[in-house]
Amino acid sequence: MLALFLAVMAAVWLIEAADENEAYHPHGSVVFVRSGERTPLIAGSPPVLSALGAQQMHTLGQHFRGRYVSESGGSSGLGQQLIATLSPDLLNNEQLRIESLDAPYLVASAQAFMQGLYPPYSLNTTRNGPVADATGILANGSAIDFPLDGYQYPQIYTRALNDPSLIFMAGQADCSESYRESLMYQSTPEFMETRTSTEAFYKRIDASLFNGHLPQENIDYFNAIEIYDYLSYAYMHDSEVYATLTNDSSYDGVYDGVRYLADQQAWYQWGNTSASSSDNDLQAMAGKTLAALILGQLQKNVKNHTQIYDPDNVQQWQPLTILFGEHEPFISLFSLMLLDTMNDHFRALPSFASAMVFELFSTGESEDFPSNLEDLWVRFFFQNGTDYQDTLQAYPMFGRGPSGTDMPWSEFQDMMSRTMLTSIVDWCQSCNSGALFCSGADGTTVTLITNTYGGKKTPVSPTVAGVIGAVVTLAIAGLLFAVAMLLGGIRFHRVQRGKKSELGGFKGSAKLASDQDLSLANNGVAPAGIVTFGNKPAAARKHPHERVGSWELRQKEFGPNGDESRRESFEGIQSAMSRPVEPVERV
């Protein structure tokens, strides 16, 4: 084992040495970031980004600025490989794709990160280049800065639970089959054995450390992740908890132990695809959908370079994509990419402010995007928390050897395509999900129309649209009848089912011999323009409407028999309209 370890380290050293000497030209990058430190999930209130977490994200943003954006104003903790097309100082939202789940602590993480990536920029001190087109330049030649000394506002796209795009950021969310597959671990002999063997260990942890948020009987391996999540925060912010975990001999090894057990549980729940109970790897759904998003962004980059590339217009593509999410996609994708086969440290929860990076690059003398895609490569990096080593650490993907960190673009596409799940319809079916947008899936395609501001429409199913159309039609007809009754003198009269008048006619037994009669031709069929509320023709009864939405609520308002309720309403109208018309004088 020692010989193998030394061989691996030697290979890594050779790779890093080669990186320093080769002409490395990055053309695009997709970065997935875990949030900075937040308050615990079981603390009794929605988690928020802590001040420490905000500083972690700001520092991480500075390091990525130093790597991709600018030689000045950044940090060198991730090495430097500038993407030539990125604006060095003034934020250009057209060049970036920033996405986050809509959890407040994740959105705040994205904002803090972007402050480090593109810090405040003052128009008063620099008036050259793209600043000449900035909105801060006034007609009189003076300049005005944004608040906070020129704070630059990033465009951050947030994904909520009912947004179909959410599945690519958190594929496990609202995926019942993935959740069920993850919980299968709790029925395995490995789980039962671990829970039994760690019972004494967890009994050493007093419930007082959790400030009432976790009772003593729930402190066991079943809640390993939540226990570590809470204690790691308390260790940093609660002096009493810190003193107990570091100075009390009865707690020796407890902090490291809860971290190890949390890592183990997380791996078996969202990773460990080699031991999956099926070939679908549903417990790693978060990684399968994230893989699709990563590959899609890189493919878009390649397509825009090769098909519509214009060197004078750098706003045509987004060379840098930054995604902010939680730990599940990390662990799932680590497993799907077989990263743990080379380094078992990937079988663990990523630290706060961790980042995994997929860089699209070429080598050689020319910095231009290669005309031959065989000269295009992808390299995977992982930055674990705030432990910066002056360069990003590269790791081989999909079981390649230690020297195989550089994967040809065509091979990367092939391997990611075998790993990922791209179709929303497939996701809905695989997950057996009750998500709102899954109700529109027909097995072949789905139309994504999100209910957001900016002129986008709200999704409406054909059934609901039919019901709405019918209600609108009835409402318009009702208005027309009301106008006719008020202005034209038309009245409703209920036909009595008794003995018919010998004289016949529409007045029935009330008809006088002197009254003019009204005859209906065609055996009493109403002429055009008169709406009837009787039985529908056979053609209209072939496709009954499904009872959904507000239509069902209307039936509840009508009571157990909707026809009777409507009849009573019409009788009320008839009674009111049977009174003689009285003249009304108006001035």
C-alpha positions in Angstrom: 0.0 0.0 0.0 2.8 2.4 0.8 4.4 1.7 -2.6 1.1 2.4 -4.3 0.6 5.6 -2.3 4.1 6.9 -3.2 3.5 6.0 -6.9 0.3 8.0 -6.9 1.9 11.0 -5.2 4.8 10.9 -7.7 2.4 10.9 -10.6 0.5 13.9 -9.1 3.8 15.7 -8.7 4.7 15.1 -12.3 1.3 16.3 -13.5 1.6 19.5 -11.5 5.2 20.1 -12.7 3.9 19.6 -16.3 1.1 22.1 -15.7 3.7 24.7 -14.8 5.6 24.3 -18.1 2.8 23.5 -20.7 0.9 26.2 -22.5 -2.5 25.7 -20.9 -5.4 27.7 -22.4 -8.8 27.5 -20.6 -11.8 28.3 -22.8 -14.6 27.7 -20.3 -15.4 26.4 -16.8 -18.3 25.0 -14.9 -18.0 25.3 -11.1 -20.4 23.8 -8.5 -20.0 25.3 -5.1 -21.3 24.2 -1.7 -22.5 27.1 0.5 -20.5 28.8 3.1 -21.1 27.9 6.7 -24.8 28.1 7.7 -26.8 27.6 10.8 -27.7 24.0 11.6 -30.6 22.3 9.9 -32.1 21.2 13.2 -31.8 24.5 15.0 -35.5 25.2 14.9 -35.5 28.0 12.3 -34.6 28.2 8.6 -30.9 28.1 8.1 -29.1 31.3 7.3 -25.6 32.1 6.1 -23.3 32.9 9.0 -20.8 35.8 9.0 -18.0 33.2 8.8 -19.8 31.5 5.9 -20.0 34.8 4.1 -16.3 35.4 4.6 -15.6 31.9 3.3 -17.5 32.5 0.1 -16.0 36.0 -0.4 -12.5 34.5 -0.1 -13.4 31.6 -2.5 -14.6 34.2 -5.0 -11.3 36.1 -4.7 -9.4 32.9 -5.4 -11.5 32.2 -8.5 -11.0 35.8 -9.6 -7.2 35.3 -9.3 -7.5 32.1 -11.4 -9.9 33.1 -14.2 -10.5 36.9 -14.2 -7.7 39.2 -13.3 -4.1 39.2 -12.1 -4.9 42.1 -9.8 -7.4 42.1 -6.9 -7.5 38.3 -6.6 -5.7 35.6 -4.7 -3.4 32.9 -6.0 -4.7 30.0 -3.8 -6.1 28.2 -6.9 -3.3 29.0 -9.3 -3.8 31.3 -12.3 -5.3 30.3 -15.6 -7.0 33.3 -17.0 -9.9 32.9 -19.4 -9.0 35.6 -21.9 -12.6 36.5 -22.9 -13.7 37.4 -19.3 -14.0 41.1 -18.5 -11.2 41.8 -16.0 -12.8 44.5 -13.8 -16.3 45.5 -14.9 -18.9 42.8 -14.3 -20.5 41.7 -17.6 -23.5 39.5 -16.7 -23.7 38.3 -20.3 -20.4 36.4 -19.8 -21.5 34.5 -16.7 -24.2 32.0 -15.7 -24.8 32.1 -12.0 -27.5 29.8 -10.6 -28.6 28.9 -7.1 -31.3 27.1 -5.3 -33.8 29.6 -3.8 -32.8 28.8 -0.2 -31.8 32.2 1.4 -28.4 30.9 2.7 -27.5 29.7 -0.8 -28.5 32.9 -2.5 -26.5 34.8 0.1 -23.6 32.5 -0.6 -23.7 33.4 -4.3 -23.8 37.1 -3.5 -20.8 36.9 -1.2 -18.9 34.8 -3.7 -19.6 37.4 -6.5 -18.3 40.2 -4.3 -15.0 38.4 -4.3 -15.1 37.5 -8.0 -16.0 41.0 -9.1 -15.3 43.5 -6.3 -16.6 47.1 -6.2 -15.5 49.1 -9.2 -15.4 52.9 -9.1 -16.2 54.9 -12.2 -14.7 58.0 -10.7 -11.2 56.6 -10.7 -11.2 54.7 -14.0 -12.9 56.0 -17.1 -11.4 53.9 -19.9 -12.5 50.9 -21.9 -16.0 49.5 -21.3 -16.7 52.0 -18.6 -17.4 54.6 -21.2 -20.7 52.8 -21.9 -21.6 52.4 -18.2 -24.9 53.8 -16.9 -23.0 55.7 -14.3 -21.7 58.2 -16.9 -23.9 61.3 -16.9 -24.6 63.7 -19.7 -22.5 66.5 -18.1 -19.4 64.3 -18.2 -19.4 63.4 -14.5 -19.6 59.9 -13.1 -21.7 58.4 -10.3 -21.0 55.1 -8.6 -23.3 52.4 -7.4 -23.7 52.2 -3.6 -21.0 50.6 -1.4 -18.2 52.2 -3.4 -19.3 50.8 -6.7 -20.8 47.5 -5.7 -21.4 45.4 -8.8 -24.8 43.6 -9.0 -24.6 40.1 -10.4 -27.5 38.4 -12.2 -28.3 35.3 -10.1 -30.9 32.8 -11.4 -32.7 31.0 -8.5 -34.5 27.7 -8.8 -37.6 27.0 -6.6 -39.2 23.7 -5.9 -41.8 24.0 -8.7 -39.3 25.1 -11.3 -38.5 22.2 -13.7 -34.9 23.4 -13.9 -34.5 22.6 -10.2 -33.9 18.9 -11.0 -30.5 19.8 -12.6 -29.3 21.5 -9.4 -30.9 19.1 -6.9 -32.1 16.0 -8.7 -32.9 14.3 -5.4 -35.5 16.9 -4.4 -39.1 15.7 -4.7 -37.8 12.4 -6.1 -39.6 9.8 -4.0 -37.8 6.9 -5.7 -34.4 8.4 -5.0 -35.4 9.0 -1.4 -36.7 5.4 -1.1 -33.5 4.1 -2.6 -31.4 6.2 -0.2 -33.3 4.9 2.8 -32.7 1.3 1.7 -29.4 1.6 3.4 -31.1 1.7 6.7 -32.4 -1.8 6.2 -29.0 -3.3 5.3 -27.0 -5.4 7.7 -24.2 -2.8 7.5 -26.4 -0.1 8.8 -27.7 -2.3 11.7 -24.2 -3.4 12.6 -22.9 0.2 12.6 -25.9 1.4 14.6 -25.4 -1.3 17.2 -21.6 -0.9 17.4 -21.8 2.9 17.8 -24.5 2.9 20.5 -22.1 3.4 23.3 -20.2 6.1 21.4 -23.3 8.2 20.9 -24.4 7.7 24.6 -21.2 9.7 25.5 -22.8 12.8 23.9 -25.1 14.6 26.3 -28.2 16.2 24.9 -27.3 19.5 26.6 -24.9 20.2 23.8 -27.9 20.5 21.4 -29.7 23.2 23.4 -33.0 21.3 23.3 -33.0 20.7 19.6 -32.3 16.9 19.8 -33.5 14.7 22.6 -31.2 12.1 24.1 -33.0 9.1 22.6 -32.4 10.5 19.1 -28.7 10.8 19.5 -27.5 7.7 17.6 -26.3 6.7 14.1 -29.7 7.1 12.6 -29.2 10.9 12.8 -25.5 10.9 12.2 -25.5 13.7 9.6 -27.7 16.0 11.6 -25.6 15.4 14.7 -22.4 16.4 13.0 -24.1 19.3 11.2 -25.2 20.8 14.6 -22.0 20.1 16.5 -19.7 21.4 13.8 -21.5 24.8 14.0 -21.6 24.8 17.8 -17.9 23.9 17.9 -17.2 27.2 16.0 -19.7 29.5 17.7 -20.4 28.1 21.2 -17.6 28.5 23.7 -19.1 26.0 26.1 -19.5 23.3 23.4 -16.0 24.0 22.2 -14.6 23.7 25.7 -16.4 20.4 26.3 -15.3 18.8 23.0 -11.7 19.9 23.4 -11.0 19.9 27.1 -13.3 17.2 28.6 -11.5 13.9 28.6 -14.8 12.0 28.4 -15.3 13.5 24.9 -11.9 12.5 23.5 -12.3 11.6 19.9 -16.0 12.4 19.8 -15.8 15.4 17.4 -13.7 13.4 14.9 -16.0 10.4 15.4 -19.2 12.1 14.6 -17.6 13.6 11.4 -16.5 10.1 10.3 -19.9 8.5 10.9 -21.7 11.4 9.1 -19.4 10.9 6.1 -20.1 7.2 6.1 -23.9 7.7 6.3 -23.9 10.3 3.5 -21.8 8.1 1.2 -24.2 5.1 1.6 -27.3 7.3 1.1 -26.3 9.4 -1.9 -23.2 7.6 -3.3 -21.9 4.1 -3.3 -23.5 3.3 -6.7 -21.4 0.1 -6.9 -23.7 -1.3 -4.2 -26.9 0.0 -5.7 -29.9 -2.3 -5.5 -30.7 -1.6 -9.2 -28.9 -0.5 -12.4 -30.7 2.9 -12.3 -28.5 4.3 -9.4 -31.5 6.3 -8.2 -29.9 7.1 -4.9 -27.4 9.1 -7.0 -30.1 11.0 -8.9 -28.6 14.4 -7.8 -25.4 13.5 -9.6 -27.1 12.2 -12.7 -29.0 15.4 -13.3 -26.1 17.7 -12.4 -23.9 15.8 -14.9 -26.4 16.8 -17.6 -26.2 20.5 -16.6 -22.4 20.5 -16.5 -22.1 18.8 -19.9 -24.8 21.0 -21.4 -23.0 24.2 -20.4 -19.7 23.0 -21.8 -21.4 21.8 -25.0 -23.0 25.3 -25.4 -19.6 26.8 -25.0 -18.1 24.6 -27.7 -21.1 25.2 -30.0 -20.9 28.9 -29.7 -17.2 28.9 -30.4 -17.4 26.7 -33.4 -20.6 27.9 -35.1 -21.3 31.5 -34.3 -17.9 32.6 -32.9 -17.2 36.3 -33.3 -13.9 37.4 -31.7 -15.2 41.0 -31.6 -18.3 40.0 -29.6 -17.4 38.2 -26.3 -21.0 38.4 -25.2 -22.1 35.6 -27.4 -21.2 32.8 -24.9 -20.9 32.3 -21.2 -17.4 31.0 -20.6 -17.9 30.8 -16.8 -20.8 29.0 -15.1 -21.0 29.0 -11.3 -23.7 26.9 -9.5 -24.5 27.0 -5.8 -26.1 24.0 -4.2 -25.8 21.5 -1.3 -23.7 18.4 -0.5 -25.9 15.7 -2.1 -24.9 16.4 -5.8 -21.2 16.4 -4.7 -21.4 12.9 -3.2 -23.6 11.5 -6.0 -21.4 12.7 -8.8 -18.2 11.6 -7.0 -19.6 8.1 -7.0 -20.8 8.2 -10.6 -17.5 9.4 -11.8 -15.7 6.7 -9.8 -13.5 9.2 -8.0 -13.5 7.2 -4.8 -11.7 4.4 -6.5 -8.6 6.5 -6.6 -9.1 8.4 -3.4 -11.5 7.4 -0.6 -11.6 11.0 0.7 -14.3 11.4 -1.9 -16.5 9.2 0.3 -17.3 12.1 2.6 -19.3 15.2 3.0 -17.6 18.1 1.3 -16.7 20.9 3.6 -18.5 24.3 3.5 -17.2 26.5 0.6 -16.0 23.5 -1.4 -16.0 23.6 -5.1 -15.7 21.1 -8.0 -14.5 22.4 -11.3 -14.7 21.2 -14.9 -12.4 23.1 -17.2 -12.5 23.0 -21.0 -9.0 23.7 -22.3 -6.5 23.3 -25.1 -2.7 23.3 -25.2 -0.1 24.5 -27.6 1.2 27.9 -28.8 -2.1 29.3 -29.9 -4.6 30.7 -27.4 -7.4 30.5 -29.8 -10.2 28.0 -29.5 -9.0 24.9 -31.5 -10.5 24.4 -34.9 -10.1 20.6 -34.5 -12.1 19.3 -31.5 -9.6 16.5 -31.1 -7.4 19.2 -29.5 -10.0 20.0 -26.9 -9.7 18.5 -23.4 -11.5 18.5 -20.0 -9.9 18.5 -16.6 -11.6 17.9 -13.2 -10.5 19.7 -10.1 -11.7 19.6 -6.5 -11.2 22.3 -3.9 -12.1 21.0 -0.4 -13.2 23.9 1.8 -10.9 26.6 2.8 -7.7 24.6 2.7 -5.9 26.3 -0.3 -2.8 24.8 -1.7 -1.7 27.5 -4.2 -3.2 25.5 -7.1 -6.3 23.5 -7.9 -5.9 19.8 -7.4 -6.8 17.7 -10.5 -8.2 14.2 -10.2 -8.7 11.5 -12.9 -12.3 10.8 -13.9 -14.2 7.5 -14.6 -11.5 5.2 -13.3 -8.6 6.5 -15.4 -5.1 6.1 -14.0 -3.3 8.7 -11.9 -1.8 10.3 -15.0 -5.1 10.4 -16.8 -6.4 13.7 -15.4 -6.7 15.2 -18.9 -9.7 13.6 -20.7 -10.3 14.2 -24.5 -13.5 16.2 -25.1 -15.1 13.4 -27.1 -14.4 10.9 -24.4 -15.7 13.2 -21.7 -19.0 13.7 -23.6 -19.4 9.9 -24.1 -18.8 9.1 -20.4 -21.0 11.9 -19.1 -23.8 11.0 -21.5 -23.8 7.4 -20.1 -23.9 8.8 -16.6 -26.5 11.6 -16.8 -30.3 11.9 -17.0 -31.4 14.7 -19.3 -35.1 14.4 -19.9 -37.5 15.9 -17.5 -40.0 13.3 -18.6 -37.5 10.6 -17.7 -36.9 12.2 -14.4 -40.6 12.4 -13.6 -41.1 8.7 -14.5 -37.9 7.5 -12.8 -38.7 9.4 -9.6 -42.4 8.7 -9.6 -42.6 12.4 -8.6 -45.6 14.4 -7.7 -44.0 17.6 -8.7 -46.4 20.1 -10.3 -44.5 20.2 -13.6 -44.6 16.4 -13.9 -48.4 16.6 -14.5 -47.7 17.9 -18.0 -45.4 15.1 -19.0 -46.9 13.0 -21.8 -44.1 10.5 -22.2 -42.5 12.1 -25.1 -42.0 15.8 -24.5 -42.9 18.5 -22.0 -43.3 22.2 -22.5 -41.6 24.3 -19.8 -43.3 27.6 -19.1 -42.4 29.0 -15.7 -44.7 31.2 -13.6 -42.2 34.1 -13.2 -42.3 37.8 -13.9 -41.2 39.2 -17.2 -44.0 38.2 -19.5 -43.8 34.4 -19.2 -47.0 32.4 -19.1 -48.4 30.2 -16.5 -48.7 26.5 -17.4 -52.3 25.4 -18.0 -53.2 21.8 -18.9 -55.7 21.2 -21.8 -58.3 19.9 -19.3 -58.1 23.0 -17.1 -58.1 25.2 -20.2 -61.3 23.5 -21.5 -63.0 24.1 -18.1 -61.9 27.7 -18.1 -63.1 28.2 -21.6 -66.5 26.8 -20.7 -66.9 28.9 -17.7 -65.9 32.0 -19.6 -68.4 31.2 -22.3 -71.2 30.7 -19.8 -70.3 34.0 -18.1 -70.4 35.9 -21.4 -73.8 34.2 -22.2 -75.1 35.3 -18.8 -74.1 38.9 -19.4 -75.8 38.8 -22.8 -79.0 37.5 -21.2 -78.8 40.1 -18.5 -78.5 42.9 -21.2 -81.4 41.3 -23.1 -83.6 41.2 -20.1 -82.9 44.7 -19.0 -83.1 46.3 -22.4 -85.1 44.0 -24.6 -87.7 42.8 -22.2 -86.8 39.1 -22.5 -88.0 37.0 -19.5 -87.6 33.5 -18.3 -90.7 31.3 -17.5 -90.7 27.8 -16.1 -93.0 25.5 -18.1 -95.4 23.6 -15.9 -95.7 19.9 -16.5 -99.5 19.7 -16.1 -102.4 19.5 -18.4 -101.7 21.3 -21.6 -103.9 24.2 -22.7 -106.3 23.5 -25.5 -105.2 26.7 -27.0 -101.6 25.8 -26.8 -98.9 28.4 -27.3 -96.1 29.7 -25.0 -98.6 31.0 -22.4 -100.0 27.6 -21.7 -103.2 27.6 -19.6 -102.9 31.4 -19.1 -103.3 32.0 -22.8 -106.4 34.0 -23.8 -108.1 33.5 -27.1 -107.3 37.1 -28.0 -103.6 36.6 -27.4 -101.3 36.4 -30.4 -99.5 33.0 -30.5 -95.8 32.3 -31.0 -95.1 29.1 -32.9 -91.7 27.4 -33.2 -91.0 25.6 -36.4 -89.2 22.3 -36.7 -91.0 20.6 -33.8 -90.2 23.3 -31.3 -86.4 23.5 -31.9 -85.1 26.8 -30.7 -84.0 29.2 -33.4 -80.4 30.2 -33.7 -79.2 32.6 -31.0 -81.2 30.9 -28.2 -79.0 29.0 -25.7 -80.5 25.9 -24.2 -79.4 24.2 -20.9 -80.8 20.8 -21.6 -78.9 17.6 -22.5 -75.9 17.9 -24.8 -75.9 16.3 -28.2 -74.2 12.9 -28.4 -71.1 14.4 -30.1 -70.5 16.6 -27.1 -70.8 13.7 -24.7 -68.0 11.6 -26.1 -65.2 13.4 -24.2 -66.4 14.3 -20.7 -64.4 16.9 -18.9 -62.1 15.8 -16.0 -63.1 17.3 -12.7 -60.1 19.3 -11.6 -59.2 22.6 -9.9 -61.8 25.4 -9.5 -64.4 23.3 -11.4 -64.6 21.0 -8.4 -64.9 23.9 -6.0 -67.8 25.2 -8.0 -69.6 21.8 -7.6 -69.1 21.9 -3.9 -70.7 25.3 -3.8 -73.8 23.9 -5.7 -74.3 21.2 -3.0 -74.9 17.5 -3.4 -77.0 18.1 -6.5 -75.7 20.8 -8.8 -78.7 20.7 -11.1 -81.1 21.4 -8.3 -79.1 24.3 -7.1 -79.0 25.8 -10.5 -82.8 25.3 -10.9 -83.4 27.1 -7.6 -81.4 30.0 -8.9 -83.4 30.2 -12.1 -86.7 30.0 -10.1 -85.5 33.0 -8.1 -84.9 34.9 -11.3 -88.3 33.9 -12.6 -90.0 35.0 -9.4 -88.3 38.4 -9.5 -89.0 38.9 -13.2 -92.7 37.9 -12.9 -93.6 41.2 -11.3 -95.1 43.8 -13.7 -92.6 46.2 -15.2 -92.8 49.6 -13.6 -91.8 52.7 -15.4 -88.7 54.5 -14.2 -88.1 58.2 -14.6 -84.6 59.5 -14.7 -83.3 63.0 -15.1 
